[in-house]
Amino acid sequence: MRKGDICEGYVEKIDFPNKGYVWVDEDGMKTRVIVKNAVPGQKVRFAVNKKRKDKCEGRLLEVLENSPLEKKCYEEGKVCKYFGKCGGCVYQSMEYSEQLKMKESQVKSILDEAVKGDFEFEGIIGSPVNESYRNKMEFTFGDEVKGGELALGLHKRNSTYDIVTVNGCKIVDNDFSRILDCVCSYFKEKNLPYFHKMTHEGYLRHLLVRKAVKTGQILVDIVTTTQLDFDMSEITEKLRNLQLDGTFVGLLHTYNDSIADVVKNERTEILFGQDYIQEELLGLTFNISAFSFFQTNSLGAEVLYSKAREYVGTTKDKIVFDLYSGTGTIAQILAPVAKKVIGVEIVAEAVDAARENARLNGLSNCEFIAEDVLKALDNINERPDLIVLDPPRDGIHPKALKKIIDYGVDHMVYISCKPTSLARDLEMLQAYGYEVERGCCVDMFPGTYHVEVAVSLCRTDI
C-alpha cells in the first residue's frame, strides 16, 4: 500500500473523535488504516494520503455500503439532505441511541486509561432534543463551485473553499433557514462579491444568527469587509418583515478586514433593535451578545450544568473559583448559596456580559476578572474553597494547572469539551494528589463527534 492508492474496506470501530479503523487485506496481511468521518459497519472507498511505518491514513472518498446502524434513519427520513456533503454532521445517519452508545464507549475508554484507581463512571446523558438544538450558527458566504453563483452556508466536507447553502439544516430550526434564504437571495440579487480567501478581495463574509430557545429572541449579524460602502437599509426592512416563529430583536453589521477565515469583530453597528438576546437557564436570565460565548445547545446546557452543580455539592459559606468562566453561567448557578464566586475569563466582552448578567439576576457576590487564568491567579487575594474548571478545547496550560493545584482545595469539578485534553490534564492532577471520584458525559452535539465530560476530583495525601 502506497500513498495515493485507492482502497476499499469495512469500518470496524471508531475512536474519539472521528477516527474510523479499516483493515485492508494486502498480500495476505491485514493493514490498519485510519479513515475519518465514517460510521461503524460502512464499506468505504478511500485514498491513502499518509503512509508511515507505524501509521496509515486515508481520506474518505465514497460510502459504498451503508452501515446496519444507519438503516432506520434512512428509512424514516431522518437524515439531512446535506448529510455527507456538508462538513457539519458526521453521525446523523445513526439512530440517536447508537450515537450515545458509541460516545459513551469512547469516553469511558479514554477515562479508564487516564484515571488511576477505581472511579464511578455514570455513563452518558443524551440531549433533551437531537434535532433543531443549536441556538447559534455562523454561515459563510462563498460559492459551491469555483465561479458559481453566491452560496451562503457551511463548508463542504474536506474543502477549505467550497460552500454548501444549507437551507433546511436539521440541527437548527426553520427560522435559521428563513433568515439564511432571505439574506442569500437578497445579496444574489445585488450581485455583491464575497470575500475571497486567496486574493483577500470582496465584501460579504459571514452571517451570524442567534436564537434563544426559551424566549424565542433572534439576533442577526451580517459580517463584511470595508471594501464597499453598501446601504443595509433594504435588507434590514426585509428581515424585519420576515415571517418568523421567534421574535426578531436586533440586526447588526460587523466589519472585519482580517485575512483569517474567522468571524472577528473589528467594529459593529446596530442597524435595528438591540445587540443581544436574552436566554433563560435553570431559572436565571442571560444576555447573550453576538460574540460572547454561550453553550450552543441551551437545553443540553441545563443538563450539563445541573450535573456540574450536583458534582460541586454544597457551596454554603464557600469561596468558589470559576476558571475559564465565559459569560459566567456556572458562576451564577453556584452563587445563590455561596459566600463568593470569582470568575476568570480572558475574553473581555464575555466578562462584560457576565457582570451584566449577574446584575440582571440580582447576584452581588459574583466577581468577574478579564484576564488570562495564568496571570490572574497571581493577583487574586482570596483563596478558594472549591474550584470549577471549564477550559477551552485544548485544556489548561501546564503552568496555570500547577497554580490551580497549589491552592490545595479539597474538591474540584472539571468540565471538558474534549476528553483527550481532560485525560492529559488528569495525569498532572493525579500526580499532585487528586483522584477522580466520578465522571459522566453529556451529549450537547447530536449528529457530531463532540461530547462534554464532567469529572469530580478530591484531594488525597500523596
Secondary structure, DSSP 8 states (H G I E B T S, - for coil): --TT-EEEEEEEEEETTTEEEEEEEETTEEEEEEEET--TT-EEEEEEEEE-SS-EEEEEEEEEE--GGGHHHHHTT-S-TTBTTBSS-SSTTS-HHHHHHHHHHHHHHHHHHH--S--EEEEEE--S-SSS--SEEEEEEEESSTT--EEEEEEBTT-SS-EE--TT-TTS-HHHHHHHHHHHHHHHHHT--B--TTT---SEEEEEEEE-TTT-EEEEEEEE-SSS----HHHHHHHHTS--SSEEEEEEEEE---SSSS---SEEEEEEE-SEEEEEETTEEEEEESSS---S-HHHHHHHHHHHHHHH---TT-EEEEES-TTTHHHHHHGGGSSEEEEEES-HHHHHHHHHHHHHTT--SEEEEES-HHHHTTT--S--SEEEE---TT---HHHHHHHHHT--SEEEEEES-HHHHHHHHHHHHHTTEEEEEEEEE--STTSS--EEEEEEEE---
